[in-house]
């Protein structure tokens, strides 16, 4: 089982053209889920979701 305090999650966004972007990385799963929910609650047309980062994505931490 994975340690829930690991900071290997990010929030991604899907724009109107089908492009995926990392909005913020270096998060715990709980932080990523909350941030994605916050973005979704703002009513933007884009989709936001939490996703576990690939090992090479860790350079994108904030």
C-alpha positions as CSV (number, residue, x, y, z in Angstrom):
1,X,0.0,0.0,0.0
2,X,1.2,3.5,-0.8
3,X,2.0,6.0,1.9
4,X,-0.7,8.7,1.7
5,X,1.8,11.4,2.6
6,X,3.8,10.9,-0.6
7,X,3.8,14.0,-2.7
8,X,3.6,12.2,-6.1
9,X,0.2,13.5,-7.2
10,X,-0.8,16.3,-9.5
11,X,-3.9,18.1,-10.8
12,X,-4.4,18.0,-14.5
13,X,-6.7,20.1,-16.8
14,X,-8.2,19.2,-20.1
15,X,-8.8,22.3,-22.2
16,X,-11.3,22.9,-25.0
17,X,-8.9,21.6,-27.6
18,X,-8.3,18.3,-25.9
19,X,-4.8,19.2,-24.5
20,X,-3.8,18.0,-21.0
21,X,-1.9,20.3,-18.7
22,X,-0.4,19.8,-15.2
23,X,-1.9,22.6,-13.1
24,X,0.1,21.7,-10.0
25,X,2.4,18.8,-9.0
26,X,4.1,17.6,-5.9
27,X,0.9,17.1,-3.9
28,X,-0.4,14.4,-1.7
29,X,-3.4,12.5,-3.0
30,X,-5.7,14.3,-0.6
31,X,-4.4,17.7,-1.6
32,X,-4.8,16.8,-5.3
33,X,-8.3,15.6,-4.8
34,X,-9.3,18.8,-2.9
35,X,-7.6,21.1,-5.5
36,X,-9.3,19.4,-8.4
37,X,-12.7,19.7,-6.6
38,X,-12.0,23.4,-6.0
39,X,-11.3,24.0,-9.7
40,X,-14.4,21.9,-10.8
41,X,-16.6,23.9,-8.4
42,X,-15.6,27.2,-10.1
43,X,-17.7,26.2,-13.1
44,X,-15.1,26.4,-15.8
45,X,-15.7,24.6,-19.0
46,X,-12.4,22.7,-18.6
47,X,-12.2,19.4,-16.7
48,X,-9.8,18.9,-13.8
49,X,-8.8,15.7,-12.0
50,X,-6.2,14.3,-9.7
51,X,-3.6,11.9,-11.1
52,X,-0.6,10.2,-9.8
53,X,2.5,11.6,-11.4
54,X,4.9,9.4,-13.4
55,X,8.4,9.2,-11.9
56,X,9.8,11.5,-14.6
57,X,7.1,14.2,-13.7
58,X,8.6,14.9,-10.3
59,X,10.7,17.7,-11.8
60,X,7.4,19.6,-12.1
61,X,6.9,20.1,-8.4
62,X,6.1,23.5,-7.1
